Amino acid sequence: MVSQKVYYASNLKLYKDDNVEDLLKQRGIATKGRVTDWLVLAGGVSCYKDKLVECLGYLSKFYYHVFFVFGNKEL
């Protein structure tokens, strides 16, 4: 049986000119080798739709499931 972990992150605060890949790597959220694990993003990711979509797409390469909960800025 493969072990699974659930990771949690919030308040990433990605802005319009941020490099999503670099920031997620710096914060230790996107690292290879965890493709069986789950990630919960609990709001505060970005108020920019393009950055939010880019972030979710990029993280889906590293986690089996990425769950996203809307925060007040994403609404």
N, C-alpha and C positions, 0 to 999 in steps of 0.2 A: 504494500500500500504506500502511496506517495503522501508525504506529509504536506499539509497546507497551512499557511498562516494568513491572518487577516491584518493588513496594515491600515493605518488611519492617518489622514493629513487634512489640514484645513488652513484657511487664511493664507493661501499662496500669493494672492494679490498680484497677479500677472497684469502688466500694463501693456499698452498698445505697441510700444517699441521693444519690449522684452524678447529675448531669444528663449523660447520655451524649453528647448532641449538643454541648453546650458544651465538654466536656472533649476530645472528638475534634477539634473545630475549633481549640481552643487549642493542641493538640499538633500541628496541621498534618496530621492523618491524613485528615480529611474535608474535602476542597475540591472544588468542582465543576470539571468540565472534563476529568476523567481516566477517562471511562467505558470506554475501551479497555484500561486498565491492570489489572494484577493486584495483589492485596494478600495477603501472608502474615502471619498473626497467629500468632506462635510462643509460645503459652502466656502465663500470667500476666495474663490478661485480667480475669477476675473469678471469685470463688468463689460468686457469687450467680447461679443459673440465669437468673433474669429479666433481669439486667443483661447477661449474656452473649448471650442471645437478642436483646435490644434492640440491643446493639452490632453484632452480625452483620447484623441487619436494616437498621440505619441505614447501615452501610458498604456494603451491597450496592447502594445507590442511586448510589454514586460509582465503583465498580470493576466491571469486567466479570466477574472471578472474585475471590472472597474465600476463601482457604484458611485453615483453623484447625487448629492442632496443640494438643492438650490438654497443659496443664502439670500440675504436682502439685496445685494448688488446684482445678482444674476437675474432676479425677477424683473 
